[in-house]
């Protein structure tokens, strides 16, 4: 079923089924990271991590923070701004999500 939304709208996207495809998981994660409520704590963690370059084996070596992924369980919801690309992405994972106007 195609998602009927216009660009510029804010959509409330809710996961209503367990995500079984890895590609769908990555797409939903990318869409959910547009919501500040979900990406905010991850950004705070990265901001507090101080990179300290040091010599290791004669090379400059810097440790970077590990990427933290949002939890994508059934019932988790996010606000996503509708763009042409995000509507295509939502249509590709429509079997796992429920979209409502926010």
C-alpha positions in Angstrom: 0.0 0.0 0.0 1.5 3.4 -1.0 1.8 6.0 1.7 -0.2 9.1 0.8 1.7 12.0 2.1 2.8 15.4 0.8 6.3 16.7 1.1 6.9 19.0 4.0 4.5 17.1 6.3 5.6 15.6 9.6 4.7 12.0 9.8 4.5 9.8 12.9 6.1 6.5 12.0 5.5 3.5 14.4 7.1 0.1 14.1 4.3 -2.5 14.3 6.1 -5.6 13.3 9.5 -7.2 14.0 12.0 -6.1 11.4 13.4 -9.2 9.7 15.4 -7.8 6.8 18.8 -6.1 7.4 18.2 -3.6 4.6 14.8 -2.6 6.1 16.5 -2.2 9.5 19.1 0.2 8.1 16.4 2.2 6.2 14.2 2.6 9.3 17.3 3.4 11.4 18.2 6.2 9.0 14.7 7.6 9.0 14.4 7.4 12.8 17.7 9.3 13.2 15.9 12.4 11.7 14.0 12.7 15.0 15.8 14.7 17.6 14.3 12.6 20.4 16.0 9.5 19.1 19.3 11.0 17.7 19.8 13.5 20.7 21.1 11.0 23.3 23.4 9.4 20.7 24.8 12.8 19.7 25.3 13.7 23.3 27.3 10.5 23.9 29.5 11.3 20.8 30.0 14.9 21.9 31.3 13.9 25.3 33.8 11.5 23.8 37.2 13.2 23.6 39.5 11.9 20.9 43.2 11.7 22.0 45.6 11.1 19.2 48.7 9.2 20.3 51.6 7.4 18.7 51.1 3.7 18.4 53.6 1.6 16.4 55.1 4.8 14.9 51.7 5.9 13.5 49.3 8.5 14.8 46.3 6.5 16.2 43.0 8.0 17.3 40.2 6.1 19.0 36.8 7.2 17.9 33.5 6.4 19.7 31.6 3.3 18.6 28.4 4.0 16.7 25.4 3.5 18.8 22.3 2.4 17.0 18.8 3.3 18.2 16.6 0.5 19.5 14.1 -0.5 16.9 11.6 -2.7 18.7 7.9 -3.0 18.1 6.0 0.1 19.4 8.9 2.6 19.0 7.8 5.7 17.1 9.5 8.7 15.6 8.5 11.9 13.8 9.9 12.0 10.2 9.6 14.9 7.9 8.2 13.8 4.6 10.5 14.4 1.6 10.4 12.7 -1.8 13.2 10.3 -0.7 11.8 9.6 2.7 8.4 8.7 1.2 10.1 6.2 -1.1 12.0 4.8 1.9 8.8 4.5 3.9 7.1 2.7 1.0 9.9 0.2 0.8 9.5 -0.7 4.5 5.7 -0.3 4.7 5.3 -3.9 5.9 7.1 -3.2 9.2 5.7 0.3 10.0 2.5 2.2 10.4 2.4 5.9 9.2 0.1 8.5 10.6 0.0 12.3 10.2 1.5 14.0 13.2 
